[in-house]
Amino acid sequence: MNINNLNLPEKVKKYYTDTGIVDLYPPQREAVDKGLLDGENIVAAIPTASGKTLLAELCMLKSIGMGGKCLYIVPLKALASEKYSRFREFESLGIKVGIATGDLDSREEWLGKNDIIIATSEKVDSLLRNESSWMKEINTVVADEVHLLNSVNRGPTLEITLAKLIHLNPGSQIIALSATIGNPEDIAGWLGARLVVSEWRPTDLYEGILLDGLLHIGNIKKDIQDESRDDAVNLVIDTVKDKGQCLVFESSRRNCMGFAKKAGKWVSKILDEHDTIQLKSLSQEIGEAGETEIADVLSRCVRQGVAFHHAGLNSEHRRMVEEGFRKNLIKMISSTPTLAAGLNLPARRVIIRSYKRYDPNFGMKPIPVLEYKQMAGRAGRPHLDPYGESVLIARSYDEFMDIMENYVNADPEDIWSKLGTENALRTHVLSTIVNGFAYTYRGLMDFVKMTFFAYQKEASDLHDVIEECVRFLIDNEMIISDSNDILPESAFRSTATGKLISMLYIDPLSGSLIMDGIRKADYFEDITMMHLICSTPDMKNLYMRSSDYENVNMYVLQNKDKFISMPSPFKMIEYEWFLGEVKTALLLLDWINEVPADDICKKYGIGEGDIRMFSETAVWLMHATSRLSGLLKVSEASEKSKELEKRLSYGINSELVNIVALKGIGRVRARKIYENGYRSIDDLKKADPLKLSKIVGSKISQKILKQLDIDVDISEIKEKDSDTVPEPESSQKTISDFT
């Protein structure tokens, strides 16, 4: 099927043919035949790199050509950025593209000016709660990675968000893009969609197992040269020698780093001169983009042509690693499974070094087939590799047979709604009432009938858990009922508290705990407020290591009057959770007290990316605390929360708040500026440009001066300064006297 024969605007056809896309892949042809461009809902369950994104693009561009507005939902911020970069290429067609990255309690009305809006499901849910007016204009919704309905953490929000969008815009077209799963017909049935299922890939995928140095792929056996004692390292060497790249999936961050260091020693011997020079430059950039020991380790690995990738890296390091891999400079990345969750980073060979993951309840546990297939699907770069290979490693013949049966020859599991718990439903029941999707108990149950859960089971199965949610919301004065008992015709309306908690996008239980804490607190010190937000279910706290107990427990004993409440040490499970909350609060205190990031990482056993994750969550919860304190009219708590919110954003003491308001000034530069006598914006306006450039460098000082509306070119001042050669101040002879 030729793209020129499709019912698309002529400029769209020309755009694709100019970029070399002329003929559709088989799954794309099937989607078009089933009504993709005629307004039909489509569920496409096809392998990675088989053209799912193009399906969405064609549908969106057709819709925009007819005056439509499109919403593209992704599971991760990183994937949102990737799609934003891709879709911005459509600006040459006069199409406006926006990405929703703002606060979770903002309407972001400006987004409505765009033709394509990209956002995570959580952000879309937030925009719906805050009643962004442009949401009613959406007539095409793309749900990428829709199989994540199966995720305990992200699934319920994605499910409710899609149900709300269908309720809000019943005529909109839904395009759901999924990995290959066991029951795609369930998603299609729920969405009233035509189903496209295919195993077709533009490059063949061979799934194999390595045993005793032999790679078994079907009936073919390939001898992998034994250069290292590690089978996975030998596979990497074999791939790089064949001009390919590798992704190696590991079970933990520590293993990722360890394997990269091990493999780098071998890969560095294979690199050509061009790659060696380029990698040296990239290595230096990575070293300069971080202030931790992990940054140094990553920098050394990249110099050897390898890297590691996990959530503990800061965002700049992750971006640099991904870009280096796409440019074929980095030959191997060892990663946790997060890299398989949507990012477009294929390789010739994927090596699953461990197919077991640690589960705190069950110990080491085999991964699901769906997760394995997602990782294996990263093998084979379209138009670059002649094929793709995924390899599992067996250590015995029995394990070989188990892997063959349970992974290579196995079908992915069915996916199931994860909506059926009070924790999952509590926040969505509140938002459903606040935003008018339901006003009565019967209305709530009718809305639930629109969910994936109700399609797979029965809405009535949620009766008890919804009733529990409603009782909680009534008891905590977030909604009001017109009857004492919860009856089918019981009518509900939200209170000011309920509306604010829903708009702030926090769990109602978090809202209840924060408000209760504010009411009970006698004073509001830093640790008091930090622990308060860490006691909520919205903060994912640090685990206690055996080495942590003495120090954290000692801190608690010395500061017990500063905690609003604490359990008895004799209640062991509750006290263990409490200590984890305190440990997380202490991390946040170190962050705002300007403890160096490397020291924090070593002290708490985390990475720079984790510091950012904890601080961003804390900023959100501290903002919520400020708003809720204002609602309670407790001004001291509100002001303290506002101050801590700013300090958490940058990791600074209070005296630096005004300085970091300048773009390009982070915690380290702000402290340098302050220690050199510039204590305020007014001080900076009076600063000697040359002195300022010596403190933070010419580029940054030029940016500072521009923001302060000071029209000075530092480079010109430096040139004039260098033209003036001072006379020697003493009679001591100069070198020229001896030549």
ABEGO torsion letter per residue (X at the ends): XBAAABBBBAAAAAAAAAAGBABBBAAAAAAAAAGAAAGBBBBBBBBBGAGAAAAAAAAAAAAAAAGBBBBBBBABAAAAAAAAAAAAAAAAAGBBBBBBABBAABAGAAAAABABBBBBAAAAAAAAAAGBAAAAABABBBBBGAAAAABAAAAAAAAAAAAAAAAABAABBBBBBBBBBABAAAAAAAAGBBBBBBABBABBBBBBBBBGGBBBBEABBBBBBBABABAAAAAAAAAAAAGBBBBBBBABAAAAAAAAAAAAAAAAAABBAAAAAAAAAAAAAAAAABABAAAAAAAAAAAAGBBBBBAABBAAAAAAAAAAAAAGABABBBBBAAAABGBBBBBABBBBABABBBBAAAEBBBBBAAAAAAAAAABEBBGABABBBBBBBBABAAAAAAAAAAAAABBBBBBBBAAABAAAAAAAAAAAAAAGABABAAAAAAAAAABAAAAABBAAAAAAAAAAAAAAAAAAGABBBABABBBAABBBBBBAAAAAAAAAGBBAAAAAAAAAAAAABABBBAAAAAAAAAABAABBBBBBBAAAAAAAAAAAAAAAAABABBBBAABAAAAAAAAAAAAAAAAAAAAAAGBBAAAAAAAAGBBAAAAAAAAAAAAAAAAAAAAAAAAAGBAAAAAAAAAAAAAAAAGBBAAAAAAAABBGBBAAAAAAAAAAGBABAAAAAABBAAAAAAAAEAAAAAAAAAAAGBBBBAAAAAAAAAABBBBBABABBBAAAAX
